[in-house]
Amino acid sequence: MSRLRFGTFLAPFHRAGENPTLALQRDLELVEHLDALGYDEAWIGEHHSAGSEIIASPEIFIAAAAERTKRIKLGTGVTSASYHNPLWVADRMVMLDHLTRGRSMLGVGPGSLPSDSSMIGLNPTDTRELLDVNLDIIMRLLAGEVVTEQTRTHNLIEAQLQLRPYTEPCFDIAVAAVASPTGPRMAGRHGVGLLSIGATLTQDGFDALAHHWNVVEERAQHYGQPTPDREKWRLVGLMHIAETKEQAYRDVEYGIESWFRYFQKTAAFPQMAVEGGDRKEMIDFINEAGIGAIGTPEDARAQVQRLADQSGGFGAMLLLGHEWANPQATKRSWELIAQEVMPHFQGATWGGRTHAESTQAAKERAGLRRDEFAATQLEAVDHMTKKYAEEVAGS
C-alpha cells in the first residue's frame, strides 16, 4: 500500500439540548483545524431527526467548509441517496466539484435513521432497494448518459447534466457499508470506493472486513469492472488520544456517556449496538472489545495496524467525530494523532521507510558516530583558534 490517508467521518454527534448554532460552528472549526494539521479528508453526514446528528445537508456544510480550508478533501458521508431525486444528487455534486476545484467527494448510503425515512413514507427495506436504483442512475448521469427511467419515487425524462465534473473523469465516489454485503456489492458493481462505517464500531463489522473486500472484488469481476483499488477503501474508527492513558480516560468522561446513550436509547440503529452501563464500562468496551482506542498515541498506532492486518490493506483511516472530550482536549487528540500516529503509516513508498522510520534511522545513524563527529568539531575549533593566533602574531 502507498501513503495511508487520514481524516474524519463527521456525522456529527452533538448532545441534544445544547446550542445547535454553536455546535455547527465547532464542526466547521474542527474541519479548519484538520486542514491545518494536514489531514486528507472530511466526510460530512446527512440526518433529519433524533436531535444529535444535526447536519441536514452535507453539501451546504461542504460549501461553507471549502471556503475556510485550503487542501483537505470534503465528502458527503453520506448523502442518503434514497431520499432524493438522483438527478439532483448528481447535479449538486458536480456544482460542488467546480466550487471546490476538485476537493469534493460523493459518499452514498440508504440513510441510517428510520426516523428520517419514515417522514417521507419509506422504511429501511425501501431505502436499500432505492439506493441500488438511484446509484445506478447517478453513475450513468455522471458518465454523460441521457436517462429516462421511472423509479418508485421519481420520474426522469431525458434527464442529463448540463455541466461535466471539474475532476477528470469524475470526483471520488464511495458507498457506505456497516455489516451486510449491500455496500460492498454496489461498490464492486459500479467500480467505486467503499466506506466501511462499521469497520471498528462493532465486532461484527471488524470480523466482516476481509469478507467485504472479497465481495467488492467478486462483484467487480462479475460486472467486468477493473480490479478494485484498495486505495479507495476507507475504514471508520473510534479514537481519543492524550499524552497518557489516565488523561485520555479523564478527558472522555466529559461526553462519552451521551454518545453511548444516543445509540442505546435514541437512534434506531442496531448495527451500532454499544455496551456499557457506566462511564468506566463504556471506556472498557471501546478498548477491550478492540473497536477503538482511548489512550496514548502508541495505542492508536496499534489499532491502525490491527485494522491493516485484519483487512489486508486499505487507503484511508477516518476517525469518527464524537465529542467524547471537551473542545480543547478533542483538538489536542487530533494534534497528537497527526504528530505521533500519521508519520508511522506514511512515506513508506520512498525507500521503504515511513516518515517516522526515516527520522528515527537518521537519529540512530548520527548517534552511532556522535563521538567521532564531536571530536572533529573540537579539532575544527582548535584549528581555527591556532590559525587566528598565528594571524595575530604575524601582523
C-alpha positions in Angstrom: 0.0 0.0 0.0 1.1 3.6 -0.6 0.6 6.5 1.8 -2.2 5.9 4.2 -4.6 8.8 4.3 -6.2 10.1 7.5 -9.4 12.1 8.0 -12.7 12.3 9.9 -16.2 11.0 9.5 -18.3 13.7 11.0 -21.9 12.7 11.4 -21.8 14.8 13.7 -22.8 13.8 17.2 -23.9 16.6 19.5 -25.7 16.4 22.8 -29.4 17.1 22.3 -30.4 20.3 24.1 -27.2 22.3 23.5 -27.0 25.3 21.3 -27.1 24.0 17.7 -25.7 27.1 16.2 -22.5 26.9 18.3 -22.3 23.1 17.6 -22.3 23.6 13.9 -19.7 26.3 14.3 -17.5 23.9 16.2 -17.8 21.4 13.4 -16.6 24.0 10.9 -13.7 24.9 13.2 -12.8 21.3 13.5 -12.5 20.9 9.7 -10.3 24.0 9.6 -8.2 22.5 12.4 -7.8 19.2 10.5 -6.9 21.1 7.3 -4.1 23.0 9.1 -2.8 19.7 10.6 -2.5 18.0 7.2 -5.4 15.6 7.4 -6.6 14.4 4.0 -10.4 14.0 4.1 -13.5 15.0 6.0 -16.8 13.3 5.3 -20.0 15.0 6.4 -23.2 13.3 7.3 -26.9 13.8 6.4 -29.6 13.3 9.1 -33.0 14.8 9.7 -34.2 13.6 13.1 -33.2 12.3 16.6 -31.7 15.6 17.7 -28.0 14.7 17.7 -26.7 14.4 14.1 -27.9 17.9 13.1 -26.4 18.5 9.6 -29.3 18.2 7.2 -27.3 19.0 4.0 -23.7 17.9 3.8 -23.4 19.8 0.5 -24.2 23.1 2.2 -21.8 22.4 5.0 -19.1 21.4 2.5 -19.6 24.7 0.6 -19.0 26.6 3.9 -16.1 24.5 4.9 -14.4 24.7 1.5 -14.2 28.5 1.8 -12.4 28.1 5.2 -9.9 25.5 4.1 -7.1 25.0 1.6 -6.4 21.4 0.8 -8.5 18.9 2.7 -11.0 17.0 0.5 -14.6 17.2 1.6 -17.1 14.4 1.1 -20.8 13.7 1.8 -20.7 11.0 4.4 -23.1 10.1 3.3 -25.8 11.5 1.1 -28.9 9.5 1.8 -29.4 8.9 -1.9 -32.7 7.0 -1.4 -34.3 10.2 -0.1 -33.5 12.3 -3.2 -34.0 12.6 -6.9 -30.8 11.1 -8.3 -30.6 13.7 -11.0 -30.3 16.5 -8.3 -27.8 14.5 -6.3 -25.5 14.3 -9.3 -26.2 17.9 -10.3 -25.4 19.3 -6.9 -22.2 17.3 -6.6 -20.9 18.4 -10.0 -21.5 22.0 -8.8 -19.6 21.4 -5.6 -16.8 19.8 -7.6 -16.4 23.1 -9.5 -16.8 25.3 -6.5 -14.1 23.4 -4.6 -11.8 22.9 -7.6 -11.9 19.2 -7.3 -11.9 18.8 -3.5 -15.4 17.3 -3.3 -16.3 13.6 -2.9 -19.6 11.8 -3.0 -20.5 9.2 -0.5 -23.9 7.5 -0.7 -25.9 5.2 1.5 -29.5 4.3 2.2 -29.9 6.5 5.3 -29.1 5.2 8.7 -32.1 6.5 10.8 -35.5 5.0 10.2 -36.9 8.1 11.9 -35.6 10.0 8.9 -37.1 7.8 6.2 -40.4 7.3 7.9 -41.1 11.0 7.5 -41.2 10.6 3.7 -43.0 7.3 3.8 -40.1 4.9 3.4 -38.9 2.0 5.6 -35.3 0.6 5.7 -36.0 -2.1 3.2 -37.3 0.6 0.8 -34.3 2.7 1.2 -31.9 -0.1 0.5 -33.7 -1.1 -2.7 -33.9 2.6 -3.8 -30.2 3.1 -3.2 -29.3 0.4 -5.7 -31.6 2.0 -8.3 -30.5 5.6 -7.6 -26.8 4.9 -7.6 -27.1 3.3 -11.0 -28.8 6.4 -12.3 -26.3 8.7 -10.7 -23.4 6.8 -12.2 -25.0 6.9 -15.7 -25.6 10.7 -15.4 -22.0 11.3 -14.3 -20.8 9.3 -17.3 -22.7 11.7 -19.6 -25.7 9.5 -20.4 -29.3 10.7 -21.0 -31.5 8.8 -18.6 -35.2 8.1 -18.9 -36.4 6.0 -16.0 -39.3 5.7 -13.6 -38.4 4.8 -10.1 -40.7 4.3 -7.1 -40.3 7.9 -6.1 -39.2 9.9 -9.2 -39.8 10.1 -12.9 -36.8 11.0 -15.1 -37.5 12.0 -18.7 -34.4 12.5 -20.9 -32.5 13.6 -17.7 -28.9 14.8 -18.2 -26.3 17.0 -16.6 -25.7 20.5 -18.0 -22.1 20.6 -16.5 -19.4 18.0 -16.6 -17.4 17.3 -13.4 -14.5 19.6 -12.7 -12.4 16.5 -11.8 -11.4 14.4 -14.7 -13.0 12.0 -15.3 -15.0 12.3 -12.1 -14.7 13.0 -8.4 -14.3 10.2 -5.9 -17.5 8.2 -5.2 -17.9 5.7 -2.3 -20.7 3.5 -1.0 -21.3 3.1 2.7 -21.2 -0.3 4.4 -21.8 -1.4 8.0 -22.1 -5.2 8.4 -24.1 -6.5 5.4 -22.7 -7.1 1.9 -25.0 -4.5 0.4 -22.4 -1.7 0.2 -19.6 -3.9 -1.0 -21.8 -5.4 -3.6 -22.7 -2.0 -5.1 -19.1 -0.7 -4.8 -17.9 -3.7 -6.9 -20.7 -3.4 -9.4 -20.1 0.3 -10.1 -16.3 0.4 -9.6 -16.4 2.9 -6.8 -14.9 3.1 -3.3 -16.1 1.6 -0.1 -16.8 3.5 3.2 -16.7 0.9 5.9 -18.6 2.8 8.6 -19.0 -0.3 10.8 -15.3 -1.4 10.4 -14.4 -0.9 14.0 -17.7 0.2 15.6 -18.9 -3.4 16.2 -17.1 -6.7 16.5 -19.3 -8.0 13.5 -18.0 -5.1 11.4 -14.4 -5.8 12.3 -14.9 -9.5 11.6 -16.5 -8.7 8.2 -13.6 -6.5 6.9 -11.8 -9.1 4.8 -15.1 -10.5 3.6 -16.3 -7.1 2.5 -13.4 -6.6 0.2 -13.8 -10.1 -1.2 -17.4 -9.1 -2.1 -16.1 -5.9 -3.8 -13.6 -7.9 -5.9 -16.2 -10.7 -6.8 -18.8 -8.2 -7.9 -16.3 -6.1 -9.9 -15.2 -9.2 -11.8 -18.8 -10.2 -12.4 -19.7 -6.8 -13.9 -16.5 -6.5 -15.9 -15.1 -3.6 -13.8 -11.3 -3.1 -13.4 -9.7 -4.8 -10.4 -10.8 -2.7 -7.3 -8.2 -0.4 -5.9 -7.7 -0.7 -2.1 -6.8 3.0 -2.1 -10.5 3.6 -2.4 -11.3 1.7 0.7 -11.9 3.9 3.8 -12.4 2.5 7.3 -14.1 4.5 10.0 -12.9 4.0 13.6 -13.1 5.4 17.1 -10.2 7.1 19.0 -9.4 9.7 21.6 -5.8 10.2 22.4 -3.9 12.1 25.1 -0.3 12.2 26.5 -1.2 9.5 29.0 -3.9 6.8 29.2 -5.1 8.3 32.5 -5.5 11.7 30.9 -7.4 10.2 28.0 -9.8 8.4 30.4 -10.4 11.6 32.3 -11.0 13.5 29.0 -13.7 11.3 27.7 -15.7 11.4 30.9 -16.9 14.8 29.5 -19.2 13.4 26.8 -18.8 9.6 26.2 -22.0 8.8 28.1 -24.2 10.9 26.0 -22.7 9.3 22.8 -23.4 5.8 24.2 -26.9 6.7 25.3 -27.7 8.0 21.9 -27.1 4.6 20.3 -28.6 2.7 23.3 -31.8 4.6 23.7 -32.5 7.1 20.9 -31.2 6.1 17.4 -32.9 3.1 16.0 -29.6 1.8 14.5 -29.0 -1.7 15.9 -25.9 -2.1 13.7 -24.3 0.4 16.2 -25.1 -1.6 19.3 -22.7 -0.4 22.1 -22.5 -1.8 25.6 -21.7 -0.1 28.9 -23.7 0.8 31.9 -21.4 3.5 33.4 -18.5 5.5 32.1 -15.9 3.0 33.1 -17.8 0.2 31.3 -18.1 2.4 28.2 -14.4 3.1 28.1 -13.6 -0.5 28.8 -15.9 -1.6 26.0 -14.1 0.6 23.4 -10.7 -0.7 24.4 -11.3 -4.3 25.4 -13.7 -5.1 22.5 -11.0 -3.9 20.2 -13.3 -1.5 18.4 -11.3 1.6 19.1 -8.5 3.2 21.2 -8.9 5.5 24.2 -5.3 6.0 25.4 -2.0 7.1 24.0 -0.5 7.6 20.5 1.0 4.1 20.9 -2.5 2.7 21.5 -3.7 4.5 18.4 -0.9 3.2 16.2 -1.6 -0.4 17.4 -5.3 0.0 16.5 -4.5 1.2 13.0 -2.0 -1.6 12.5 -4.6 -4.1 13.8 -7.1 -2.9 11.1 -4.4 -3.1 8.4 -3.7 -6.7 9.4 -7.4 -7.7 9.6 -8.3 -6.0 6.3 -5.3 -6.8 4.2 -4.8 -3.1 3.5 -6.9 0.0 2.9 -6.5 3.5 1.7 -7.8 5.9 4.4 -8.3 5.8 8.2 -11.3 8.0 9.1 -11.8 8.8 12.7 -15.4 9.3 13.9 -16.1 12.8 15.2 -17.8 12.2 18.6 -17.1 15.0 21.1 -16.3 12.5 23.9 -13.9 15.2 25.3 -14.3 18.9 25.6 -13.3 21.0 22.5 -9.7 21.7 23.8 -9.0 18.1 24.6 -10.6 17.0 21.3 -8.4 19.3 19.3 -5.3 18.0 21.2 -6.3 14.4 20.4 -6.3 15.3 16.6 -3.0 17.0 17.0 -1.4 14.0 18.7 -2.7 11.7 16.0 -1.2 14.0 13.3 2.1 14.2 15.1 2.6 10.8 16.6 0.4 8.4 14.5 0.2 9.5 10.9 4.0 9.5 10.3 4.1 5.8 11.1 1.8 5.0 8.2 3.0 7.5 5.6 6.1 7.9 3.5 6.9 4.2 3.0 6.9 4.4 -0.8 10.1 6.4 -0.6 12.9 3.9 0.2 10.6 1.5 2.0 10.6 3.6 5.2 7.8 5.6 6.8 8.4 9.2 7.8 8.7 8.1 11.4 11.2 5.3 10.5 13.2 7.7 8.3 13.8 10.3 11.1 14.4 7.6 13.6 17.0 6.0 11.4 18.7 9.3 10.9 18.8 9.8 14.6 20.4 6.3 15.1 23.0 7.0 12.4 24.0 10.2 14.0 24.1 8.7 17.4 26.4 5.9 16.3 29.0 8.4 15.1 28.4 11.1 17.7 31.7 10.7 19.5 33.6 10.7 16.2 31.8 13.8 14.9 32.2 15.6 18.2 36.0 15.0 18.1 36.1 16.6 14.6 34.2 19.6 15.8 36.7 20.1 18.6 39.5 19.7 16.2 38.0 22.4 13.9 37.7 24.8 16.8 41.2 24.1 17.9 42.5 24.6 14.3 40.7 27.9 13.8 41.9 29.1 17.3 45.5 28.4 16.3 45.1 29.9 12.9 43.8 33.1 14.4 46.7 33.2 16.9 49.1 32.8 14.0 47.5 35.7 12.1 47.7 38.0 15.1 51.3 37.0 15.7 52.3 37.8 12.1 50.5 41.1 11.8 
